[in-house]
Amino acid sequence: MSKKQEWNPALAKEYIQVFTTTEKREDAERIAETLVRKRLAGCVQIMGPLSSTYWWKGEIQKAEEWLCLIKSEKDLYEKLEKTIKKIHPYDTPEITALPIIYASKEYLAWLDLELEHP
């Protein structure tokens, strides 16, 4: 017998995890603080330093970077991207997003409460 689940409006929305990297921890912290304060992210985790290897202006580059893992909602992506671009020190910052396919309903309910709602 299956347990009847309560309908939870948070589960009907599409949530994302956005990634961006910075050269300095202070820049990652500024991005995290700004996004959470504006309620464009419910949570931002900062990891690093990481080692990155990439092409830039025709040459292979290596850098130490800090990774921001940003939890948000798909409908907020455009605002979130614009906000990151305004304060990010890179000319072409990595701003990528993946859908959150599975998550606990309690976590999504919490995330939904902490995000901006138009």
Order of alpha helices (4+ residues) and beta strands (2+ residues): beta-alpha-beta-beta-alpha-beta-alpha
